[in-house]
């Protein structure tokens, strides 16, 4: 019986190794593309938080201009993760995005915290980005190092 469990274990791990990178890329694509679309059509539940952050950090820009740029930025991140050769580009775009999305935890505490170490729903929405960061790190860890051209 143990022999069959070991064979299954090897087979299952091998299967997950084959599927994990495409699944990671598809998951990142879906999250960024979908959330970007929701923002641009005005149905994202995150839009009020994004609007407050924009007013705090970029008061010179109109909401209409900002939300289009921000939505397209997220959509481009999603599409870039879907295309393996654009993974470095996606990660480069992801870094400032993650920095900006954590700012409400600091700049808008009344919207993101309901008590000490107790986030609001919006705060939880932001904190879940740790999972996105970890998944993007996994994608990056599977990239081949760039080679110096002679």
C-alpha positions in Angstrom: 0.0 0.0 0.0 2.8 2.4 0.9 4.4 1.8 -2.5 1.2 2.9 -4.2 1.0 6.0 -2.0 4.6 6.9 -2.9 3.9 6.4 -6.6 0.8 8.6 -6.4 2.8 11.2 -4.4 5.5 11.4 -7.1 2.9 11.5 -9.9 0.9 14.2 -8.1 3.9 16.4 -7.4 5.0 16.0 -11.0 1.6 17.0 -12.2 1.5 20.1 -9.9 4.9 21.2 -11.1 3.6 21.1 -14.7 0.4 22.9 -13.9 1.5 25.4 -11.2 3.2 28.0 -13.4 0.4 28.2 -16.0 -2.1 28.3 -13.1 -0.2 31.1 -11.4 0.0 33.1 -14.6 -3.7 32.6 -15.4 -4.7 33.5 -11.8 -2.7 36.7 -11.9 -4.2 37.6 -15.3 -7.7 37.0 -14.1 -7.3 39.1 -10.9 -5.7 42.1 -12.6 -7.7 42.0 -15.9 -11.0 41.5 -14.1 -10.4 44.1 -11.4 -9.1 46.6 -14.0 -12.2 46.1 -16.1 -14.5 46.6 -13.0 -12.7 49.9 -12.2 -12.9 51.3 -15.7 -16.7 50.5 -16.0 -17.3 52.0 -12.6 -18.6 48.9 -10.8 -15.5 48.0 -8.6 -16.2 48.1 -4.9 -12.7 49.4 -4.5 -13.4 52.6 -6.5 -14.3 54.7 -3.4 -11.0 53.6 -1.7 -9.0 54.3 -4.9 -10.7 57.7 -5.3 -9.9 58.7 -1.7 -6.2 57.6 -2.2 -6.0 59.5 -5.5 -7.3 62.7 -3.9 -4.7 62.3 -1.1 -1.7 61.5 -3.3 -2.5 63.0 -6.7 -4.9 66.0 -6.1 -3.9 67.6 -9.4 -5.4 64.7 -11.5 -9.1 64.3 -12.2 -10.8 61.0 -11.2 -12.0 60.4 -14.7 -8.4 60.5 -16.1 -6.9 58.6 -13.2 -9.3 55.7 -13.2 -8.8 55.1 -16.9 -5.0 55.1 -16.5 -5.1 53.0 -13.4 -7.5 50.5 -14.9 -5.5 50.1 -18.1 -2.4 49.7 -15.9 -4.0 46.8 -14.1 -5.2 45.3 -17.4 -1.7 45.5 -18.8 -0.3 43.8 -15.7 -2.8 41.0 -16.2 -2.1 40.5 -19.9 1.7 40.6 -19.3 1.5 37.8 -16.7 -0.3 35.7 -19.2 2.5 36.0 -21.8 5.6 34.2 -20.4 8.2 36.4 -22.2 6.6 39.5 -20.6 6.8 38.2 -17.0 9.7 40.6 -16.1 7.7 43.5 -17.5 4.6 42.4 -15.5 6.7 42.2 -12.3 8.2 45.6 -13.0 4.7 47.0 -13.3 3.5 45.1 -10.3 6.1 46.6 -7.9 4.8 50.2 -8.0 1.2 48.9 -8.1 1.7 47.0 -4.8 3.4 50.0 -3.2 0.5 52.2 -4.2 -2.1 49.7 -3.0 -0.6 49.4 0.5 -0.7 53.2 1.0 -4.3 53.3 2.2 -3.3 51.2 5.2 -1.1 54.2 6.2 -2.8 57.2 4.6 -6.4 56.2 5.0 -6.6 54.4 8.3 -10.3 55.2 9.0 -11.2 53.3 5.8 -8.8 50.4 6.3 -8.7 49.7 10.1 -11.6 49.2 12.4 -9.4 48.6 15.4 -5.9 47.6 16.4 -4.7 44.9 13.9 -8.4 44.5 12.8 -8.8 45.6 9.2 -12.0 46.7 7.6 -13.2 44.8 4.5 -11.2 47.3 2.4 -8.1 46.6 4.6 -8.5 42.9 4.1 -8.7 43.6 0.3 -5.4 45.3 0.5 -3.7 42.8 2.9 -4.6 39.9 0.5 -2.1 41.5 -1.9 0.5 39.5 0.1 -0.8 36.5 -1.7 -0.4 38.2 -5.1 3.2 39.2 -4.1 4.0 35.7 -3.2 2.5 34.3 -6.4 4.4 36.9 -8.5 7.6 35.9 -6.6 7.0 32.3 -7.6 6.6 33.3 -11.3 9.8 35.4 -11.0 11.7 32.5 -9.4 11.0 30.4 -12.5 12.4 32.9 -14.9 15.7 32.1 -16.6 18.4 34.6 -15.6 19.2 37.2 -18.2 22.4 36.6 -20.1 25.0 39.2 -20.8 25.3 39.6 -24.6 28.9 39.8 -25.9 
